[in-house]
Amino acid sequence: MSDIILLLLNMCFPVLAGLEMLLNRKEGSQKELARKALTAMIIAGCFLILNVSGKEKSVLLFSIGSELPVYFHMDALGRLLAAVVTVVWTASICFAGEYMKKEEDQKRFFGFFLVVYGVLMALCYAGNLVTFYLFYEMMTLTTVPLVLHTRTREAITAGIKYLLYSLCGAYLVLFGTYVLNHYTTSLNFTPGGTLNLAAVTGHETLILTAAFLMILGFGVKAGMFPLHGWLATAHPAAPAPASAVLSGVIVKMGVLGVIRVVYEIVGADFIRGTWVQKTWLTLALITVFMGSMLAYRENLLKKRLAYSTVSQISYILFGLALLQPEAMTGAMLHVVFHACIKSCLFLCVGAVIFRTGKTKADQIRGIGKEMPVTMICYTIASLALIGIPPASGFISKWYLAEGALDSGISVFFWLGPVVLLISALLTAGYLLPVTMKGFLPGDTYDYAHLEKKEPVKAMVIPVAVLACLSLLLGIFCGPLVQYAGQIAEVML
């Protein structure tokens, strides 16, 4: 009973803390709001530690009608995603304590920030497709205020676009859920899938179509072509701490949805070798290349990082689409590494904007002289994202390439590694010039009027922690590789 209470507290406490902040009529100071939000996150983090350190647990919360149970189950995949979400969320909320001083409606921001975290915990622990869909929709609705926060014309346009794209994706998922409900023994997430093969016979095309539409639907949140357009609009419009979690965490919930459907409802064996797998692989590789090219051509820093996310998340989707153990291990590793790396990069850019007001890549010449610690963290995270050893990105991309070569899938076994390599070169092309211009501004730079603009420790520390994780998770990757490998082994 105590295990069930802990699981529910992990999900409900941050939601209740956020609602209390939103509904409390008392307008607290910015410092007080930030302290309350960080305290709530620390308590929620303690609940998480108690949960993940214990045994697997399940709880049936209630049923919608007689056949739609809202059911939670903590498995290895859920534990991993919950830990990643908590690390990034804690770092971002710590950073926001100082960053949000220049923003209005701080109570609303911190309140929704906590509510979204609780919803994400429920998504990580969802034990069946009905529960996952319920909280997936709730995630969309509760993250819209983060995108709309500044209430500028740009933010409102971005919020509407984000909502419309998300709803389109959700309807595709809902249609697939209707279909699968008739051809499965259960909608509970079960490694290997739950298809009723006797019922499926003669309806294979319908099941494959439903599975593909669900991949597309969840791919909206993951930024996969052709429904990726919202991402590069919404992420730059939000405040930097929100951009960090949108790009580092929220997009991973689309990935989680794909894993749950492909590996735990339909089953990898049913999709392997079909038009669904080949189309999925094609869309993923198109997105990898397209996102990198768009980022390379973009001058606005936050938008450049948003396009980068479009590309990097499809690294993960490509690994999953191979339906191969090593590739899936690489995909799971990239989920973790990209969350730390991209959140670090967005917070670094946020710190630059906060201290200088400069938002474009061609404006920040000499910024490494003015904000050396921030830009060192940016450089470490950039090298990790490119895949320079021994940083973390190298490890995940190695497994992805190895998985592709071992898959034996016609064309894709060699095309995948080639596209990943080209994307890595483009990643270096859009990230490293910021470092080079920042630390090597040239002889025309006005050194006489150099002014140190490093942000306060409350902003620097979370950035430094994420940068260190981006590096150290690659150097000491053994336990994480083993854990991801165990997940892949169970799923396949």
C-alpha positions in Angstrom: 0.0 0.0 0.0 2.8 2.4 0.8 4.4 1.7 -2.6 1.1 2.7 -4.3 0.9 5.9 -2.2 4.5 6.8 -3.2 3.7 6.3 -6.9 0.6 8.5 -6.6 2.4 11.2 -4.6 5.1 11.3 -7.3 2.5 12.2 -9.9 0.0 14.2 -7.8 2.2 16.3 -5.5 3.7 18.5 -8.2 0.3 19.0 -9.8 -1.3 20.0 -6.4 1.7 22.3 -5.7 1.3 23.9 -9.1 -2.5 24.4 -8.7 -2.0 25.9 -5.3 0.4 28.4 -6.8 -2.0 29.2 -9.7 -5.2 29.5 -7.6 -3.6 31.3 -4.6 -4.8 34.9 -4.9 -1.8 36.2 -2.9 0.8 37.6 -5.2 4.1 36.5 -3.8 7.4 38.1 -4.7 9.4 36.6 -7.6 12.0 35.2 -5.1 9.3 33.6 -3.0 7.6 32.0 -6.0 10.9 30.6 -7.3 11.8 29.2 -3.9 8.4 27.5 -3.5 8.7 26.0 -7.0 12.2 24.7 -6.4 11.2 23.3 -3.0 8.2 21.5 -4.6 10.6 20.1 -7.2 13.0 18.8 -4.6 10.2 17.1 -2.7 8.9 15.6 -5.9 12.5 14.4 -6.7 12.6 12.7 -3.3 9.4 10.8 -4.2 11.0 9.8 -7.5 14.1 8.4 -5.8 12.0 6.4 -3.4 9.9 5.1 -6.3 12.7 4.1 -8.7 14.8 2.5 -5.9 12.0 0.2 -4.9 10.3 -2.7 -6.7 8.0 -2.4 -9.7 4.5 -1.3 -8.7 1.1 -1.0 -10.3 -2.1 0.8 -9.5 -5.6 0.8 -11.1 -6.8 4.3 -10.4 -10.3 4.1 -11.8 -12.1 3.0 -15.0 -13.9 5.0 -17.7 -16.9 2.8 -18.3 -16.3 -0.9 -18.0 -13.4 -1.4 -20.5 -11.2 1.7 -20.2 -9.1 1.5 -17.0 -6.8 4.3 -16.0 -3.9 2.1 -14.9 -0.3 2.9 -13.9 2.7 0.6 -13.9 6.3 1.5 -13.2 8.7 -0.4 -15.6 12.3 0.0 -16.5 11.5 2.4 -19.4 9.3 4.5 -17.2 11.9 4.7 -14.5 14.5 5.9 -17.0 12.3 8.6 -18.6 11.1 9.8 -15.1 14.7 10.2 -14.0 15.6 12.2 -17.1 12.5 14.4 -16.8 13.3 15.2 -13.2 17.0 16.1 -13.7 16.2 18.5 -16.6 13.1 19.9 -14.8 15.1 20.6 -11.6 17.9 22.3 -13.5 15.5 24.4 -15.6 13.4 25.5 -12.6 16.6 26.5 -10.7 17.7 28.5 -13.8 14.2 30.1 -14.1 14.4 31.5 -10.5 16.7 34.3 -11.8 15.8 34.3 -15.5 12.0 35.0 -14.8 12.8 38.3 -13.0 12.5 40.0 -16.3 9.2 38.3 -17.2 5.7 39.0 -16.1 3.1 36.6 -14.7 5.8 34.6 -12.8 3.1 32.8 -10.7 1.5 31.4 -13.8 4.8 30.3 -15.2 6.0 28.4 -12.1 2.5 27.0 -11.5 2.2 25.5 -14.9 5.8 24.4 -14.8 5.0 22.2 -11.8 1.7 20.9 -13.2 3.4 19.8 -16.4 6.0 17.9 -14.5 3.3 16.0 -12.6 1.6 15.2 -15.9 4.9 13.9 -17.4 5.3 11.6 -14.4 1.9 10.2 -15.1 2.9 9.7 -18.7 6.1 7.9 -17.7 4.2 5.5 -15.4 1.1 5.0 -17.7 0.4 1.3 -17.9 -1.9 1.1 -20.9 -2.7 3.0 -24.0 -5.9 4.6 -22.6 -4.0 6.1 -19.7 -1.1 7.2 -21.9 -3.5 9.0 -24.3 -5.4 10.7 -21.5 -2.2 12.2 -20.0 -0.7 12.8 -23.5 -3.5 15.2 -24.3 -3.3 16.7 -20.8 0.4 17.4 -21.5 -0.4 19.3 -24.6 -3.0 21.5 -22.9 -0.8 22.3 -19.9 2.3 23.1 -22.0 0.4 25.6 -24.2 0.6 28.3 -21.5 4.4 27.9 -21.4 4.5 28.7 -25.1 2.0 31.6 -24.8 3.7 33.0 -21.7 5.1 36.3 -23.1 1.7 36.9 -24.9 3.5 38.6 -27.8 2.1 38.2 -31.3 4.8 35.7 -32.0 4.1 33.7 -28.9 0.3 33.6 -29.6 0.9 32.5 -33.2 3.3 29.8 -32.0 0.9 28.6 -29.3 -2.0 28.2 -31.7 0.2 26.4 -34.2 1.5 24.1 -31.5 -2.0 23.3 -30.3 -3.3 22.6 -33.8 -0.5 20.4 -34.8 -0.7 18.5 -31.5 -4.4 17.9 -31.8 -4.0 16.6 -35.4 -1.4 14.2 -34.1 -3.6 13.2 -31.2 -6.5 12.4 -33.5 -4.3 10.1 -35.5 -3.3 8.3 -32.3 -7.0 8.2 -31.2 -8.0 6.5 -34.5 -5.2 3.9 -34.1 -6.4 3.3 -30.5 -9.9 2.6 -31.7 -8.6 0.1 -34.2 -6.2 -1.7 -31.9 -8.7 -2.0 -29.2 -10.6 -4.5 -31.5 -7.6 -6.6 -32.4 -5.6 -6.9 -29.2 -6.1 -9.0 -26.1 -5.3 -6.0 -23.9 -4.2 -2.4 -24.3 -1.8 -2.8 -21.4 1.8 -2.2 -22.3 3.4 -5.7 -22.7 6.8 -6.2 -24.3 6.4 -8.1 -27.5 2.9 -6.7 -28.1 -0.7 -7.8 -27.4 -2.1 -8.4 -30.8 -4.7 -11.2 -31.0 -3.3 -13.0 -34.0 -6.5 -15.0 -34.6 -8.5 -11.8 -34.9 -5.8 -10.0 -36.9 -5.8 -12.6 -39.7 -7.2 -11.0 -42.8 -7.0 -7.5 -41.4 -3.2 -7.1 -41.5 -3.4 -4.0 -43.8 -5.8 -2.2 -41.4 -3.5 -2.9 -38.4 -0.4 -1.7 -40.2 -2.2 1.4 -41.3 -3.4 2.1 -37.8 0.2 1.5 -36.5 1.6 3.9 -39.1 -0.9 6.6 -38.3 0.0 6.3 -34.6 3.7 6.6 -35.4 2.9 9.8 -37.4 0.6 11.1 -34.6 3.3 10.6 -31.9 5.8 11.9 -34.5 4.1 15.3 -34.4 5.3 15.8 -30.8 8.7 14.4 -31.8 9.1 16.8 -34.7 9.2 14.2 -37.4 8.6 15.2 -41.1 6.1 16.1 -42.5 4.4 17.4 -39.2 7.4 19.1 -37.7 6.5 22.7 -38.5 5.3 23.7 -35.1 8.6 23.0 -33.3 10.8 25.7 -34.7 8.0 28.2 -34.1 6.9 27.2 -30.5 10.3 26.5 -28.9 11.9 29.9 -29.6 8.7 31.8 -28.6 8.8 30.4 -25.0 11.0 31.7 -22.2 14.4 30.0 -22.2 13.7 27.6 -19.2 10.5 26.5 -21.0 12.3 26.1 -24.3 14.8 23.9 -22.5 12.2 21.5 -21.3 10.2 21.6 -24.5 13.2 20.7 -26.5 14.9 18.4 -24.0 11.9 16.6 -22.5 8.4 17.2 -24.1 9.5 16.0 -27.5 10.6 12.7 -25.8 7.1 11.9 -24.9 6.3 11.5 -28.6 9.2 9.0 -28.7 7.8 7.3 -25.6 4.5 7.0 -27.3 6.1 5.4 -30.4 8.0 2.9 -28.2 4.8 1.9 -26.3 2.8 1.4 -29.5 5.4 -0.3 -31.7 7.1 -2.5 -29.1 4.4 -3.1 -26.5 1.1 -3.1 -28.3 1.6 -4.0 -32.0 4.9 -5.8 -31.6 8.1 -5.3 -33.5 7.8 -8.6 -35.3 4.5 -7.6 -36.9 6.0 -4.4 -38.3 9.5 -5.8 -39.3 10.0 -5.9 -43.1 6.7 -4.2 -43.9 6.0 -0.9 -45.7 5.5 0.7 -42.3 9.1 0.1 -41.3 10.5 1.3 -44.6 8.3 4.4 -44.7 9.2 5.2 -41.1 12.9 4.8 -41.8 12.6 7.1 -44.8 10.8 9.8 -42.9 13.3 9.6 -40.0 16.3 10.1 -42.3 14.6 12.9 -44.2 14.0 14.6 -40.9 17.6 14.1 -39.7 19.1 15.7 -42.8 16.4 18.4 -43.2 16.6 19.5 -39.6 20.4 19.8 -39.7 20.3 21.8 -42.9 17.6 24.2 -41.6 19.6 24.7 -38.4 22.8 25.4 -40.4 21.0 28.1 -42.4 19.3 29.7 -39.4 20.7 32.8 -37.7 18.3 33.2 -34.8 20.0 31.2 -32.0 16.9 29.7 -30.3 15.4 28.8 -33.7 18.7 27.2 -34.7 18.6 25.0 -31.6 14.9 24.2 -32.3 15.7 23.0 -35.8 18.6 21.0 -34.3 16.0 19.2 -32.1 14.0 18.3 -35.2 17.1 16.5 -36.5 18.3 15.0 -33.3 15.0 13.4 -32.2 14.8 11.7 -35.5 18.2 10.0 -34.7 16.2 8.3 -32.0 13.2 7.5 -34.3 15.6 6.1 -36.8 17.1 3.8 -34.2 13.7 2.6 -33.1 12.6 2.0 -36.7 15.4 -0.4 -37.3 13.8 -2.8 -34.8 17.2 -4.0 -33.9 18.7 -4.4 -30.3 21.9 -2.3 -30.7 20.0 0.4 -32.6 17.3 0.5 -29.9 20.1 0.7 -27.2 21.5 3.7 -29.1 18.1 5.3 -29.3 17.5 5.0 -25.6 20.9 6.4 -24.8 20.3 9.3 -27.1 17.0 10.0 -25.3 19.1 10.6 -22.1 22.0 12.3 -23.7 20.0 14.7 -25.9 17.9 15.7 -22.9 20.9 16.9 -21.0 22.7 18.4 -24.0 19.9 20.3 -25.6 18.6 21.6 -22.3 22.1 22.9 -21.5 22.4 24.6 -24.9 19.0 26.3 -24.6 19.8 27.5 -21.1 23.2 28.8 -22.3 21.5 30.8 -25.1 18.9 32.0 -22.5 21.7 33.2 -20.3 23.2 35.2 -23.2 19.9 36.7 -24.1 19.2 37.5 -20.4 22.5 39.3 -19.9 23.1 40.9 -23.4 19.7 40.9 -25.2 21.5 39.5 -28.3 19.4 36.7 -30.0 21.3 36.1 -33.3 24.4 34.2 -34.0 26.1 37.0 -35.9 25.7 39.4 -32.9 27.6 37.5 -30.3 31.2 38.1 -31.3 33.4 38.1 -28.2 30.7 36.6 -25.9 33.2 34.0 -24.7 35.3 36.9 -23.3 32.3 38.4 -21.6 30.6 35.1 -20.3 33.4 32.5 -20.3 31.8 29.9 -18.0 28.5 30.0 -19.9 30.3 29.6 -23.2 32.6 26.8 -22.0 29.4 24.9 -21.0 27.9 25.7 -24.4 31.0 24.3 -26.1 31.1 21.1 -24.0 27.4 20.5 -24.9 28.0 21.3 -28.5 30.9 18.8 -28.8 28.6 16.2 -27.1 25.8 16.8 -29.6 28.2 16.6 -32.6 29.4 13.3 -31.2 33.1 14.0 -30.4 34.5 11.3 -28.1 34.5 10.8 -25.2 31.4 13.0 -24.8 28.0 11.3 -24.5 26.7 11.9 -28.0 29.5 9.8 -29.5 28.3 6.7 -27.5 24.7 6.9 -28.6 25.6 7.6 -32.3 28.0 4.7 -32.3 25.3 2.3 -31.2 22.9 3.7 -33.8 25.4 3.3 -36.6 26.3 -0.2 -35.4 22.7 -1.2 -35.2 22.0 0.1 -38.7 25.0 -1.8 -40.2 23.9 -5.0 -38.4 20.3 -4.6 -39.4 20.8 -5.8 -43.0 17.9 -3.7 -44.2 18.3 -3.0 -47.9 19.7 0.4 -48.6 19.0 1.7 -45.0 21.9 -0.4 -43.5 24.4 1.9 -45.2 22.3 5.0 -45.9 21.5 5.5 -42.2 25.2 5.9 -41.1 25.9 8.1 -44.1 23.1 10.5 -43.2 24.1 10.5 -39.5 27.6 11.4 -40.5 26.5 14.2 -42.8 24.2 15.5 -40.0 27.1 15.4 -37.5 29.2 17.6 -39.9 26.3 20.0 -40.3 25.8 20.1 -36.5 29.5 21.1 -36.1 28.8 23.8 -38.8 26.0 25.4 -36.9 27.2 25.0 -33.3 31.0 25.6 -33.3 31.1 28.9 -35.1 29.3 30.4 -32.1 32.2 29.2 -29.9 34.9 30.3 -32.3 33.5 33.8 -32.7 32.8 33.9 -29.0 36.3 33.2 -27.9 38.2 34.4 -30.9 36.6 37.7 -31.9 39.5 39.0 -33.9 41.7 42.1 -33.8 38.8 44.5 -34.3 37.1 43.5 -31.1 37.1 46.3 -28.5 39.1 44.7 -25.7 39.5 48.0 -23.9 35.7 48.1 -23.0 35.4 44.4 -22.3 32.7 43.9 -19.6 32.1 40.7 -17.7 28.5 39.6 -18.0 28.5 36.2 -16.4 25.0 35.5 -14.9 24.6 34.8 -11.2 25.4 31.4 -9.7 21.7 30.3 -9.7 21.8 30.4 -13.5 25.4 29.1 -14.0 25.2 26.1 -11.7 22.3 24.3 -13.5 24.0 25.0 -16.8 27.3 23.6 -15.5 25.6 20.5 -14.1 24.0 19.7 -17.4 27.3 20.3 -19.3 29.1 18.0 -16.9 26.5 15.3 -17.4 26.8 15.7 -21.2 30.5 14.8 -20.8 30.6 12.4 -17.9 27.7 10.2 -19.1 29.9 9.5 -22.1 33.0 8.7 -20.1 31.3 6.6 -17.5 28.6 5.1 -19.7 28.8 1.5 -18.7 25.9 1.2 -16.3 23.6 3.3 -18.5 24.5 1.3 -21.6 23.8 -1.9 -19.7 20.4 -0.6 -18.5 19.4 0.6 -22.0 20.5 -2.8 -23.4 18.3 -4.6 -20.9 15.3 -2.5 -22.0 16.0 -3.3 -25.7 16.4 -7.0 -24.9 13.1 -7.1 -23.1 11.3 -5.2 -25.9 12.7 -7.3 -28.7 
